[in-house]
């Protein structure tokens, strides 16, 4: 005769897995762990790739700014060279405000 006692399907499957089939349970757990590790590794790889691209863009901007600053430095340095030639070779000097005369035409 079949008893009137009701059993839950999940408890029956769980007890059977623990009692008889330990290898498939171990394989299931190892597959789940490896899947989680693959997902984590893929996420980290994509994040690091995006970060590397961002750093590359920042590097390009900084290189452009550096070139512009070198051009500006050379341009400003050229003016000081002209000033040096004017004061040393041509004996030019700045005019004092007391000696300065402003001519206004009507």
Backbone as a printed PyTorch tensor [residue, N CA C, xyz], in Angstrom:
tensor([[[  0.8130,  -1.1740,   0.0000],
         [  0.0000,   0.0000,   0.0000],
         [  0.8690,   1.2540,   0.0000]],

        [[  0.3470,   2.2660,  -0.6370],
         [  1.0350,   3.5440,  -0.6850],
         [  0.5590,   4.3770,   0.4930]],

        [[  1.5230,   4.9710,   1.1730],
         [  1.1760,   5.7700,   2.3370],
         [  0.5650,   7.1030,   1.9460]],

        [[ -0.1070,   7.7060,   2.8800],
         [ -0.7350,   9.0020,   2.6480],
         [  0.2310,  10.1680,   2.8840]],

        [[  1.4560,   9.8790,   3.2040],
         [  2.4260,  10.9340,   3.4950],
         [  2.8590,  11.6020,   2.1930]],

        [[  2.8640,  12.9230,   2.1550],
         [  3.2470,  13.6920,   0.9650],
         [  4.7040,  14.1230,   1.1080]],

        [[  5.4210,  13.9890,   0.0350],
         [  6.8250,  14.3940,   0.0050],
         [  6.9870,  15.5260,  -0.9960]],

        [[  7.8530,  16.4420,  -0.6620],
         [  8.1490,  17.5370,  -1.5930],
         [  9.1700,  17.0560,  -2.6130]],

        [[  8.9730,  17.4360,  -3.8460],
         [  9.8470,  16.9820,  -4.9270],
         [ 11.2750,  17.4950,  -4.7380]],

        [[ 11.4100,  18.7370,  -4.3170],
         [ 12.7510,  19.2960,  -4.1340],
         [ 13.5170,  18.5710,  -3.0410]],

        [[ 12.8510,  18.1900,  -1.9810],
         [ 13.5470,  17.4810,  -0.9090],
         [ 13.9460,  16.0810,  -1.3540]],

        [[ 13.1310,  15.4310,  -2.1770],
         [ 13.4640,  14.1050,  -2.6930],
         [ 14.6770,  14.1860,  -3.6160]],

        [[ 14.6750,  15.1620,  -4.5310],
         [ 15.7990,  15.3250,  -5.4580],
         [ 17.0640,  15.6710,  -4.6930]],

        [[ 16.9610,  16.5850,  -3.7380],
         [ 18.1320,  16.9620,  -2.9450],
         [ 18.7030,  15.7960,  -2.1620]],

        [[ 17.8540,  14.9960,  -1.5330],
         [ 18.3600,  13.8560,  -0.7630],
         [ 18.9580,  12.7940,  -1.6770]],

        [[ 18.3770,  12.5960,  -2.8680],
         [ 18.9510,  11.6390,  -3.8200],
         [ 20.3130,  12.0980,  -4.3250]],

        [[ 20.4220,  13.3850,  -4.6200],
         [ 21.7130,  13.9020,  -5.0910],
         [ 22.7840,  13.7500,  -4.0220]],

        [[ 22.4550,  14.0580,  -2.8030],
         [ 23.4400,  13.9500,  -1.7330],
         [ 23.7450,  12.4990,  -1.3770]],

        [[ 22.7960,  11.6290,  -1.5420],
         [ 22.9770,  10.2380,  -1.1410],
         [ 23.6710,   9.4080,  -2.2210]],

        [[ 23.2790,   9.5830,  -3.4990],
         [ 23.7620,   8.6760,  -4.5340],
         [ 24.6800,   9.3390,  -5.5620]],

        [[ 24.3040,  10.4910,  -6.0540],
         [ 25.0100,  11.0980,  -7.1920],
         [ 25.8230,  12.3020,  -6.7530]],

        [[ 26.9770,  12.0480,  -6.1890],
         [ 27.8100,  13.1650,  -5.7440],
         [ 28.6430,  13.7410,  -6.8830]],

        [[ 29.0300,  12.9380,  -7.8480],
         [ 29.8290,  13.4310,  -8.9610],
         [ 29.0520,  14.4270,  -9.8290]],

        [[ 27.8170,  14.1500, -10.2350],
         [ 27.0860,  15.1660, -11.0130],
         [ 26.8610,  16.4630, -10.2230]],

        [[ 26.6460,  16.3570,  -8.9260],
         [ 26.4860,  17.5550,  -8.1050],
         [ 27.7770,  18.3570,  -8.0620]],

        [[ 28.9020,  17.6650,  -7.9320],
         [ 30.1960,  18.3370,  -7.9340],
         [ 30.4650,  18.9920,  -9.2840]],

        [[ 30.1270,  18.3090, -10.3610],
         [ 30.2990,  18.8860, -11.6960],
         [ 29.3880,  20.0940, -11.9090]],

        [[ 28.1590,  20.0430, -11.4140],
         [ 27.2490,  21.1720, -11.5320],
         [ 27.7950,  22.3870, -10.7960]],

        [[ 28.2900,  22.1750,  -9.6020],
         [ 28.8540,  23.2840,  -8.8180],
         [ 30.0810,  23.8580,  -9.5110]],

        [[ 30.9470,  22.9930, -10.0580],
         [ 32.1480,  23.4890, -10.7410],
         [ 31.7960,  24.2490, -12.0200]],

        [[ 30.7650,  23.8120, -12.7410],
         [ 30.3320,  24.5380, -13.9450],
         [ 29.7810,  25.9060, -13.5650]],

        [[ 28.9950,  25.9780, -12.5100],
         [ 28.4550,  27.2710, -12.0710],
         [ 29.5690,  28.2150, -11.6300]],

        [[ 30.5350,  27.7010, -10.8970],
         [ 31.6470,  28.5500, -10.4470],
         [ 32.4670,  29.0400, -11.6370]],

        [[ 32.7490,  28.1570, -12.5940],
         [ 33.5200,  28.5960, -13.7640],
         [ 32.7370,  29.6080, -14.5950]],

        [[ 31.4120,  29.4730, -14.6910],
         [ 30.5970,  30.4410, -15.4300],
         [ 30.6510,  31.8100, -14.7640]],

        [[ 30.5790,  31.8200, -13.4460],
         [ 30.6590,  33.0920, -12.7190],
         [ 32.0310,  33.7270, -12.9110]],

        [[ 33.0840,  32.9210, -12.8950],
         [ 34.4290,  33.4510, -13.1070],
         [ 34.6180,  33.9830, -14.5240]],

        [[ 34.0310,  33.3240, -15.5100],
         [ 34.1160,  33.8140, -16.8950],
         [ 33.4000,  35.1530, -17.0320]],

        [[ 32.2370,  35.2700, -16.4320],
         [ 31.4780,  36.5270, -16.4870],
         [ 32.2600,  37.6460, -15.8020]],

        [[ 32.8490,  37.3590, -14.6590],
         [ 33.6250,  38.3730, -13.9370],
         [ 34.8520,  38.8060, -14.7340]],

        [[ 35.5440,  37.8450, -15.3240],
         [ 36.7310,  38.1630, -16.1170],
         [ 36.3720,  38.9840, -17.3500]],

        [[ 35.2880,  38.6440, -18.0080],
         [ 34.8480,  39.3980, -19.1840],
         [ 34.4930,  40.8310, -18.8080]],

        [[ 33.8060,  41.0110, -17.7010],
         [ 33.4400,  42.3490, -17.2470],
         [ 34.6880,  43.1750, -16.9510]],

        [[ 35.6380,  42.5950, -16.2380],
         [ 36.8570,  43.3290, -15.8980],
         [ 37.6610,  43.6700, -17.1520]],

        [[ 37.7070,  42.7500, -18.1150],
         [ 38.4320,  43.0120, -19.3530],
         [ 37.8060,  44.1690, -20.1180]],

        [[ 36.4910,  44.1800, -20.2210],
         [ 35.8120,  45.2770, -20.9280],
         [ 36.0090,  46.6070, -20.2020]],

        [[ 35.9550,  46.5780, -18.8740],
         [ 36.1490,  47.8030, -18.1020],
         [ 37.5590,  48.3410, -18.2870]],

        [[ 38.5540,  47.4560, -18.2430],
         [ 39.9380,  47.8890, -18.4030],
         [ 40.2200,  48.3690, -19.8280]],

        [[ 39.5770,  47.7530, -20.8150],
         [ 39.7420,  48.2010, -22.1950],
         [ 39.1670,  49.6070, -22.3730]],

        [[ 38.0040,  49.8510, -21.8120],
         [ 37.3980,  51.1850, -21.8970],
         [ 38.2670,  52.2110, -21.1660]],

        [[ 38.8160,  51.8340, -20.0300],
         [ 39.6800,  52.7470, -19.2760],
         [ 40.9590,  53.0490, -20.0550]],

        [[ 41.5180,  52.0340, -20.7320],
         [ 42.7200,  52.2500, -21.5370],
         [ 42.4340,  53.2000, -22.6930]],

        [[ 41.2940,  53.0570, -23.3350],
         [ 40.9330,  53.9650, -24.4220],
         [ 40.7550,  55.3910, -23.9140]],

        [[ 40.1600,  55.5380, -22.7400],
         [ 39.9810,  56.8650, -22.1500],
         [ 41.3370,  57.4940, -21.8420]],

        [[ 42.2500,  56.7120, -21.3110],
         [ 43.5850,  57.2180, -21.0020],
         [ 44.3210,  57.5900, -22.2860]],

        [[ 44.1200,  56.8010, -23.3550],
         [ 44.7270,  57.1340, -24.6450],
         [ 44.2160,  58.4590, -25.1840]],

        [[ 42.9090,  58.7160, -25.0400],
         [ 42.3430,  59.9970, -25.4810],
         [ 42.9080,  61.1530, -24.6610]],

        [[ 43.0240,  60.9630, -23.3520],
         [ 43.6090,  61.9980, -22.4990],
         [ 45.0640,  62.2440, -22.8690]],

        [[ 45.7920,  61.1820, -23.2060],
         [ 47.1870,  61.3310, -23.5950],
         [ 47.3000,  62.1430, -24.8830]],

        [[ 46.4160,  61.8720, -25.8460],
         [ 46.4300,  62.6410, -27.0910],
         [ 46.1520,  64.1170, -26.8320]],

        [[ 45.1830,  64.4030, -25.9640],
         [ 44.8890,  65.8100, -25.6400],
         [ 46.0690,  66.4820, -24.9590]],

        [[ 46.7200,  65.7680, -24.0540],
         [ 47.8740,  66.3390, -23.3680],
         [ 49.0530,  66.5400, -24.3280]],

        [[ 49.2200,  65.6340, -25.3010],
         [ 50.2750,  65.8170, -26.3030],
         [ 50.0190,  67.0590, -27.1490]],

        [[ 48.7710,  67.2530, -27.5380],
         [ 48.4230,  68.4380, -28.3330],
         [ 48.6690,  69.7020, -27.5200]],

        [[ 48.2540,  69.6980, -26.2480],
         [ 48.4810,  70.8630, -25.3930],
         [ 49.9720,  71.1240, -25.2080]],

        [[ 50.7570,  70.0670, -25.0520],
         [ 52.1970,  70.2160, -24.8790],
         [ 52.8350,  70.8350, -26.1200]],

        [[ 52.4190,  70.3660, -27.3140],
         [ 52.9470,  70.9510, -28.5520],
         [ 52.5800,  72.4260, -28.6640]],

        [[ 51.3460,  72.7630, -28.3020],
         [ 50.9300,  74.1700, -28.3480],
         [ 51.7400,  75.0180, -27.3780]],

        [[ 52.0200,  74.4740, -26.1920],
         [ 52.8300,  75.2260, -25.2280],
         [ 54.2610,  75.4120, -25.7180]],

        [[ 54.8100,  74.4200, -26.3960],
         [ 56.1640,  74.5680, -26.9510],
         [ 56.1720,  75.6350, -28.0350]],

        [[ 55.1430,  75.6330, -28.8870],
         [ 55.0530,  76.6750, -29.9180],
         [ 54.9330,  78.0580, -29.2850]],

        [[ 54.1100,  78.1550, -28.2520],
         [ 53.9420,  79.4400, -27.5640],
         [ 55.2510,  79.8840, -26.9130]],

        [[ 55.9630,  78.9490, -26.3100],
         [ 57.2420,  79.2830, -25.6760],
         [ 58.2430,  79.7660, -26.7210]],

        [[ 58.2920,  79.0890, -27.8690],
         [ 59.2170,  79.5140, -28.9250],
         [ 58.8410,  80.8880, -29.4750]],

        [[ 57.5340,  81.1260, -29.5970],
         [ 57.0850,  82.4280, -30.0880],
         [ 57.4500,  83.5340, -29.1090]],

        [[ 57.1800,  83.2950, -27.8280],
         [ 57.5120,  84.3060, -26.8280],
         [ 59.0130,  84.4630, -26.6710]],

        [[ 59.7520,  83.3990, -26.8370],
         [ 61.2090,  83.4690, -26.7650],
         [ 61.7770,  84.2760, -27.9160]],

        [[ 61.1230,  84.2300, -29.0740],
         [ 61.5610,  85.0180, -30.2230],
         [ 61.4410,  86.5040, -29.9510]],

        [[ 60.4140,  86.9280, -29.2450],
         [ 60.2490,  88.3370, -28.9130],
         [ 61.3520,  88.7920, -27.9660]],

        [[ 61.7170,  87.9600, -27.0210],
         [ 62.7820,  88.3710, -26.1110],
         [ 64.1040,  88.4510, -26.8490]],

        [[ 64.2880,  87.6280, -27.8690],
         [ 65.5090,  87.7150, -28.6870],
         [ 65.5520,  89.0340, -29.4470]],

        [[ 64.4160,  89.4540, -29.9710],
         [ 64.3450,  90.7440, -30.6750],
         [ 64.6230,  91.8820, -29.7080]],

        [[ 64.0630,  91.7740, -28.5060],
         [ 64.3000,  92.8080, -27.4960],
         [ 65.7850,  92.8610, -27.1210]],

        [[ 66.4060,  91.7210, -27.0240],
         [ 67.8360,  91.6790, -26.6890],
         [ 68.6670,  92.3400, -27.7840]],

        [[ 68.3510,  92.0720, -29.0540],
         [ 69.0600,  92.7010, -30.1710],
         [ 68.8500,  94.2050, -30.1600]],

        [[ 67.6110,  94.6410, -29.8750],
         [ 67.3130,  96.0820, -29.8680],
         [ 68.0710,  96.7970, -28.7710]],

        [[ 68.1780,  96.2060, -27.6020],
         [ 68.8650,  96.8990, -26.5010],
         [ 70.3790,  96.8100, -26.6190]],

        [[ 70.9210,  95.6860, -27.0890],
         [ 72.3710,  95.5130, -27.1300],
         [ 73.0030,  96.1030, -28.3890]],

        [[ 72.4920,  95.7490, -29.5480],
         [ 73.1270,  96.1800, -30.7910],
         [ 72.7000,  97.5880, -31.2130]],

        [[ 71.4080,  97.8770, -31.0710],
         [ 70.9050,  99.1760, -31.5320],
         [ 70.8540, 100.2150, -30.4220]],

        [[ 71.1960,  99.8060, -29.2100],
         [ 71.2180, 100.7070, -28.0450],
         [ 69.8740, 101.3990, -27.8210]],

        [[ 68.7940, 100.6860, -28.0520],
         [ 67.4650, 101.2370, -27.8130],
         [ 67.1030, 101.0160, -26.3560]],

        [[ 66.2130, 101.8600, -25.8470],
         [ 65.7610, 101.7330, -24.4700],
         [ 64.3180, 102.2180, -24.3690]],

        [[ 63.6950, 101.8730, -23.2560],
         [ 62.3140, 102.2940, -23.0370],
         [ 62.2720, 103.7860, -22.7340]],

        [[ 61.1810, 104.4450, -23.1540],
         [ 61.0000, 105.8710, -22.9330],
         [ 60.3580, 106.0750, -21.5640]],

        [[ 60.9110, 107.0390, -20.7840],
         [ 60.2940, 107.3780, -19.5070],
         [ 59.0000, 108.1430, -19.7670]],

        [[ 58.0410, 108.0010, -18.8640],
         [ 56.7660, 108.7040, -19.0320],
         [ 56.9480, 110.2100, -18.8920]],

        [[ 57.9540, 110.6410, -18.1730],
         [ 58.1840, 112.0880, -18.0320],
         [ 58.7250, 112.6940, -19.3220]],

        [[ 59.4210, 111.9180, -20.1400],
         [ 59.9850, 112.4150, -21.3930],
         [ 59.0700, 112.1430, -22.5840]],

        [[ 57.9760, 111.4990, -22.3350],
         [ 57.0770, 111.1120, -23.4090],
         [ 56.1680, 112.2860, -23.7840]],

        [[ 56.0410, 112.5590, -25.0720],
         [ 55.1660, 113.6320, -25.5680],
         [ 54.1610, 113.0070, -26.5260]],

        [[ 52.9010, 113.3270, -26.2810],
         [ 51.8160, 112.7970, -27.1150],
         [ 51.3370, 113.9150, -28.0110]],

        [[ 51.3180, 113.6410, -29.3090],
         [ 50.8820, 114.6320, -30.3020],
         [ 49.4790, 114.2420, -30.7500]],

        [[ 48.5560, 115.1950, -30.6390],
         [ 47.1840, 114.9520, -31.0380],
         [ 46.8810, 115.8180, -32.2460]],

        [[ 46.4470, 115.2310, -33.3190],
         [ 46.0840, 115.9890, -34.5090],
         [ 44.6060, 116.3700, -34.4540]],

        [[ 44.2930, 117.5850, -34.8780],
         [ 42.8860, 118.0010, -34.8510],
         [ 42.0450, 117.3390, -35.9150]]])
